[in-house]
Amino acid sequence: MKLSKLYANNTTSLELERYESSKRSQYGKVRGHYRWDLAKVWFRTTNDNFFKIYGFNFVPRGKLHEEAREFVWTRANQ
């Protein structure tokens, strides 16, 4: 399901969790953390704070960058 449809249809928390679960599976893990979750945090914090939290640098690339940015910004503007 596309993100825009999730928000247009009064999404339940279960539907949102399924969407996020599919993204976690799609992008896999790095250093024991899901790339999807890291990308969401990356958009909400500074690089310095990200490093303090996780102990490594991370920059989401390509489709992950676009999808995580849309997800974070859409949630912030609700």
N, C-alpha and C positions, 0 to 999 in steps of 0.2 A: 504494500500500500504506500502511496506517495505521501510525503509529509504534508503537502497542501491539503490533501483529502482528509488527513487525520484531524487537522484543525478546523476544516470547514464543516465537519460532521459531528461536532460536539463529542470528541473522542473520550472514551472511558480510560481510566488508568490502566486497565488490562490491555487495551489495544495499543496504548503508548508503550507499555512494557514489552509487548510482542515486537513492536517496531524496533525498539532499542536492542532487544535480544537478537534480532536478525542482523542488525548492524554490527553487533559484537562478534557474531559468528562470521560475518562477511569479511571483516578486516583483521580478525585474529588478535594475537597478543604480541607485546614486546616487553621483555624483562618482567614477565609475570602480570602485566597490566593490559587490559583490553585497549587497543588503539582507539576505538570509538570513545571510550571514557576519557582517555588522555587528551584526545582532540577537543572534547567539550571543555575540559579544565583549561587547556591551553588558550582557548578563546576567552576565558573568564579571568585569567590571571596574567601577571607579567612573566617574562622569561626567568627572571631572578627568583621569583616566588615558586615557579614551577620546579626549578632546580632544587630549591630548598626542600620542597615537599617530596620529590621523587628521586633526587640525587643524580639525575641525568637530563640532558637536553633532548627535546623532542619538537619536531615541526611536522604537522600533518601535511601530506602532499596529495595532489591530484584530486580525485573524486572524494576521498575522505575529507579533505580540507573543505571542499564545497558543501558537502552534505552536513558536516558538523557545524559549519558556520551558519547555514540556513536553519538548522535545528536550534542552535543557541539563540540566534537573533529572533526567530519566530517565537520562541518561548518567552524571551525578554519583552516582546512587544504585545503580549497577550493582556 
